[in-house]
Amino acid sequence: MDDTNGNLIIVTGMSGAGRSSVADVLEDLGWFVVDNLPPMFLTTMVEQTIGTGTQPRLAVVVDVRTGMFFDELSSALHDLRIKGYRPLTLFLEASDDVIVRRQEGVRRPHPLQGEGRLLTGIQRERELLGDIRAGADLVIDTSNMNVHQLAAKIVNAFGEEENAELRATVVSFGFKYGIPVDADVVADMRFIPNPYWQPDLRPMTGQDKPVSDFVLGHPLAQQFLQNYVDVLDTLRTGYLNEGKRFVTVAIGCTGGKHRSVAMSEEIARRLREKGSPTLVVHRDLGRE
C-alpha cells in the first residue's frame, strides 16, 4: 500500500463549528469531498477512491447526524490504519455561546437536542466527541474566525498535495481573553517590557515597526526567540516522526496587541526559514 498520509482527511467536530465551510474550501482546492458518510462505509469508500486511484485526495465529513454509526468511527479509523492508510483527522471546535448563536441564526435544532435545551444537545455532543477530539491531528477553534480566516487556515494546511513538512499556525492572543483552546503549545510574553506604557507606542500594534523594534530589541526577547525556535524545531522532528503534521503555537501577552503580535510575527518568520509552512493569526488584535 502506498503511503497516503496527506491524501485522506476525516473532517469532524461540533455542530455549528464550520464543517460545511471546510468542505466547500476543500472542494475548491480539488479534494473529493463526501459528506455525512456512515463510518461503517468509510473503509470501502477509501479503497474504491484512493485505493484504485480514482480520486487521489479524499475528504470525508462525519458528524452526529450519522446517529448510531458514529460510535463506529474509531474502529473504522483503526481498520484503515491496519490496511495501510494513514488518515488525518481534522476536528472543528467552537465555544458553547458561539454554537448557540450560530444554531439560532440558522433556526435549526441541534441534532442531539431532542426535547431538551440547545445547551443539553451541545453537552451531549462534546461528550460523544471527546475521544475523537483528543486523538485528532488538527484541532481548529472557529469561535473567533470568520469564513475567510477559516478558509485561509484550511488552505495553509491542505492546499498542496504534498504535506511532508510540519505545518504551523502561530496565534497571538491576550491572556485576559483566555488561552486558545486549540493550542498545542503556549508561551507567555509578559516577561518583556510592555510597549503599552510608552505613550508614543500605546496606540500602535505589534505589526507596526516601532513596536516591533521595541519588543524584538530587548535582550530577553532575542534570547527567548533563539531558545524557543530551537525547542519548536525539536518538536517538529518528533511530531513528524510520530506522523503529526500540524501544530498550533499560541503566543500570549496581556491584551494580545503589542508583545504577542510582534513575537508571533518573528517566530513565524523563523519557522518559515526552517521550511515549515506557517500561518499567523492575531486572534485578539483590535479587540481592545
C-alpha positions as CSV (number, residue, x, y, z in Angstrom):
1,M,0.0,0.0,0.0
2,D,1.4,3.4,-0.9
3,D,1.7,6.0,1.9
4,T,-1.5,8.0,1.8
5,N,-0.6,10.4,4.6
6,G,-1.9,13.8,3.5
7,N,-4.3,12.4,0.9
8,L,-7.1,11.3,3.3
9,I,-8.8,13.7,5.7
10,I,-11.6,12.9,8.2
11,V,-13.5,16.1,8.9
12,T,-15.5,16.0,12.1
13,G,-16.3,18.2,15.1
14,M,-19.0,20.2,16.8
15,S,-22.2,21.0,15.0
16,G,-22.1,24.7,14.1
17,A,-18.3,24.8,14.2
18,G,-17.9,25.1,10.4
19,R,-17.8,21.6,8.8
20,S,-19.8,22.7,5.8
21,S,-17.5,25.7,5.2
22,V,-14.4,23.5,5.4
23,A,-16.0,21.0,3.0
24,D,-16.6,23.8,0.5
25,V,-13.0,25.0,0.8
26,L,-11.6,21.5,0.3
27,E,-13.7,21.1,-2.8
28,D,-12.4,24.3,-4.2
29,L,-8.9,23.0,-3.6
30,G,-9.6,19.9,-5.7
31,W,-10.4,17.4,-2.9
32,F,-13.1,14.8,-3.5
33,V,-15.5,15.5,-0.6
34,V,-18.1,13.0,0.8
35,D,-20.4,14.5,3.4
36,N,-22.4,12.6,6.1
37,L,-20.9,9.2,5.4
38,P,-21.7,6.5,8.0
39,P,-18.3,5.3,9.4
40,M,-19.2,1.7,8.5
41,F,-18.7,2.6,4.9
42,L,-15.5,4.5,5.4
43,T,-13.1,1.8,4.5
44,T,-15.0,0.8,1.4
45,M,-15.1,4.4,0.2
46,V,-11.4,4.8,0.7
47,E,-10.5,1.6,-1.1
48,Q,-12.8,2.5,-4.0
49,T,-11.3,6.0,-4.4
50,I,-7.8,6.4,-3.2
51,G,-7.1,2.7,-3.4
52,T,-8.0,2.4,-7.1
53,G,-6.5,5.8,-8.0
54,T,-10.0,7.1,-9.0
55,Q,-9.6,10.1,-6.6
56,P,-6.1,10.9,-5.3
57,R,-7.3,13.1,-2.4
58,L,-10.4,12.3,-0.4
59,A,-12.1,14.2,2.4
60,V,-14.9,12.6,4.4
61,V,-17.2,14.6,6.6
62,V,-18.5,12.6,9.6
63,D,-20.8,14.0,12.3
64,V,-23.5,13.1,14.7
65,R,-26.2,13.1,12.0
66,T,-24.9,9.5,11.3
67,G,-26.6,8.5,14.6
68,M,-25.7,5.1,15.9
69,F,-23.0,4.7,13.3
70,F,-20.9,7.5,14.8
71,D,-19.7,5.1,17.6
72,E,-18.0,3.1,14.9
73,L,-15.7,5.9,13.7
74,S,-12.8,5.0,16.0
75,S,-12.9,1.4,14.9
76,A,-13.2,2.5,11.2
77,L,-10.1,4.7,11.6
78,H,-8.3,1.8,13.2
79,D,-9.3,-0.5,10.4
80,L,-7.9,2.0,7.8
81,R,-4.5,2.1,9.6
82,I,-4.3,-1.7,9.6
83,K,-4.9,-1.7,5.9
84,G,-2.0,0.8,5.4
85,Y,-3.9,4.1,5.1
86,R,-3.0,7.0,7.3
87,P,-6.0,9.3,7.7
88,L,-5.6,12.8,9.1
89,T,-8.4,13.8,11.5
90,L,-9.5,17.4,11.4
91,F,-11.6,18.4,14.4
92,L,-13.6,21.7,14.4
93,E,-14.3,23.3,17.7
94,A,-16.3,26.3,18.9
95,S,-17.4,27.6,22.3
96,D,-20.9,27.0,23.6
97,D,-22.1,30.6,23.2
98,V,-20.9,30.7,19.6
99,I,-22.5,27.4,18.7
100,V,-25.8,28.6,20.3
101,R,-25.7,31.9,18.3
102,R,-24.9,30.0,15.1
103,Q,-27.6,27.4,15.6
104,E,-30.2,30.1,16.4
105,G,-29.1,32.1,13.4
106,V,-30.0,29.3,11.0
107,R,-33.1,28.4,13.0
108,R,-32.2,24.7,13.2
109,P,-32.3,22.5,16.3
110,H,-29.1,20.7,17.5
111,P,-29.0,17.1,16.2
112,L,-28.7,15.8,19.8
113,Q,-31.1,18.3,21.4
114,G,-34.2,16.1,21.3
115,E,-36.9,17.5,23.5
116,G,-34.3,19.3,25.7
117,R,-32.5,22.6,25.6
118,L,-29.9,23.5,22.9
119,L,-27.1,23.5,25.5
120,T,-28.1,20.0,26.5
121,G,-27.5,18.8,22.9
122,I,-24.2,20.6,22.8
123,Q,-23.0,19.0,26.0
124,R,-24.0,15.5,24.7
125,E,-22.1,16.1,21.5
126,R,-19.0,17.2,23.4
127,E,-19.1,14.0,25.5
128,L,-19.6,11.9,22.4
129,L,-16.7,13.5,20.5
130,G,-14.3,13.6,23.5
131,D,-12.1,10.7,22.4
132,I,-12.1,11.8,18.7
133,R,-11.0,15.3,19.7
134,A,-8.2,14.0,21.9
135,G,-6.8,11.9,19.1
136,A,-7.3,14.5,16.3
137,D,-4.3,15.5,14.2
138,L,-5.5,19.1,13.9
139,V,-8.0,21.0,16.1
140,I,-9.3,24.3,14.9
141,D,-11.3,26.6,17.2
142,T,-13.5,28.7,14.9
143,S,-15.1,30.7,17.7
144,N,-13.3,33.9,16.7
145,M,-12.9,33.2,13.0
146,N,-14.9,34.4,10.0
147,V,-15.3,32.2,6.9
148,H,-12.3,33.9,5.2
149,Q,-10.0,33.3,8.2
150,L,-11.1,29.7,8.4
151,A,-10.6,29.2,4.6
152,A,-7.0,30.6,5.0
153,K,-6.2,28.1,7.6
154,I,-7.6,25.2,5.6
155,V,-5.6,26.4,2.5
156,N,-2.4,26.6,4.6
157,A,-3.0,23.1,5.9
158,F,-4.3,21.2,2.9
159,G,-3.8,23.5,-0.1
160,E,-0.9,21.5,-1.5
161,E,-0.8,17.8,-2.5
162,E,2.4,17.2,-0.5
163,N,2.2,17.6,3.3
164,A,5.6,16.1,4.1
165,E,6.6,19.1,6.3
166,L,5.1,20.2,9.6
167,R,2.6,23.0,9.1
168,A,2.4,25.6,11.8
169,T,-0.2,28.2,12.9
170,V,1.2,30.8,15.2
171,V,-1.6,32.6,17.2
172,S,-1.1,35.7,19.1
173,F,-3.6,36.3,22.0
174,G,-4.4,38.2,25.1
175,F,-4.4,36.3,28.4
176,K,-7.3,38.5,29.6
177,Y,-9.4,36.9,26.8
178,G,-8.4,33.3,27.6
179,I,-5.9,30.9,26.2
180,P,-6.8,29.5,22.7
181,V,-8.4,26.1,23.2
182,D,-6.8,24.6,20.1
183,A,-3.2,25.5,21.1
184,D,-0.7,22.7,21.2
185,V,2.0,24.8,22.9
186,V,1.7,28.1,24.7
187,A,4.3,30.8,25.5
188,D,3.9,33.8,27.7
189,M,5.5,37.1,26.5
190,R,4.7,39.1,29.7
191,F,8.3,38.9,30.7
192,I,9.2,41.5,28.1
193,P,8.7,45.2,28.9
194,N,5.2,46.3,27.8
195,P,5.0,48.9,25.0
196,Y,1.6,49.9,26.4
197,W,3.4,52.0,29.0
198,Q,5.2,54.0,26.2
199,P,2.8,56.8,25.3
200,D,4.0,57.0,21.7
201,L,3.7,53.2,21.2
202,R,0.4,52.6,23.0
203,P,-1.9,53.3,20.0
204,M,0.2,51.1,17.7
205,T,0.3,47.3,17.5
206,G,3.0,44.7,17.2
207,Q,2.6,44.9,13.4
208,D,4.0,48.4,13.5
209,K,7.8,48.7,13.1
210,P,8.3,51.0,16.2
211,V,6.6,48.5,18.4
212,S,8.2,45.5,16.8
213,D,11.7,47.1,17.2
214,F,10.9,47.9,20.8
215,V,9.9,44.3,21.6
216,L,12.4,42.4,19.5
217,G,15.2,44.7,20.5
218,H,15.1,43.6,24.1
219,P,17.9,41.2,25.0
220,L,15.5,38.8,26.8
221,A,13.3,38.7,23.6
222,Q,16.3,37.7,21.5
223,Q,17.4,35.1,23.9
224,F,13.8,33.7,24.1
225,L,13.5,33.6,20.3
226,Q,16.7,31.7,19.8
227,N,15.8,29.1,22.5
228,Y,12.1,28.8,21.7
229,V,12.6,28.3,18.0
230,D,15.1,25.6,18.8
231,V,12.5,23.9,21.0
232,L,9.9,24.1,18.2
233,D,12.5,22.6,15.8
234,T,12.8,19.7,18.2
235,L,9.1,19.3,18.4
236,R,9.0,19.5,14.6
237,T,11.3,16.5,14.3
238,G,9.3,14.5,16.9
239,Y,5.9,15.4,15.5
240,L,6.9,14.3,12.0
241,N,8.4,11.0,13.4
242,E,5.0,10.4,15.1
243,G,3.0,11.3,12.0
244,K,1.7,14.6,13.4
245,R,1.9,17.2,10.7
246,F,0.2,20.2,12.3
247,V,1.0,22.3,15.3
248,T,-0.7,25.4,16.8
249,V,1.7,27.7,18.7
250,A,0.0,30.2,20.9
251,I,1.9,33.3,21.9
252,G,0.3,35.4,24.6
253,C,0.7,38.8,26.3
254,T,-1.8,40.8,28.5
255,G,-4.1,42.1,25.7
256,G,-2.9,40.5,22.6
257,K,-1.9,43.8,20.9
258,H,1.8,44.5,21.3
259,R,4.3,41.9,22.5
260,S,2.5,38.7,21.4
261,V,1.8,40.1,18.0
262,A,5.4,41.2,17.4
263,M,6.8,38.0,18.7
264,S,4.4,35.8,16.7
265,E,5.4,37.5,13.5
266,E,9.1,36.9,14.2
267,I,8.6,33.3,15.3
268,A,6.6,32.6,12.1
269,R,9.3,34.2,10.0
270,R,12.0,31.9,11.6
271,L,9.8,28.8,11.2
272,R,9.4,29.6,7.5
273,E,13.1,29.9,7.2
274,K,13.4,26.4,8.6
275,G,11.0,25.1,5.9
276,S,7.7,24.9,7.9
277,P,4.7,26.5,6.1
278,T,3.4,28.9,8.7
279,L,0.2,30.9,9.1
280,V,0.0,33.8,11.5
281,V,-3.4,34.6,13.2
282,H,-3.7,37.6,15.6
283,R,-6.8,36.5,17.5
284,D,-7.4,39.5,19.7
285,L,-5.9,42.3,17.7
286,G,-8.4,45.2,17.5
287,R,-10.5,43.7,20.3
288,E,-9.5,46.3,23.0
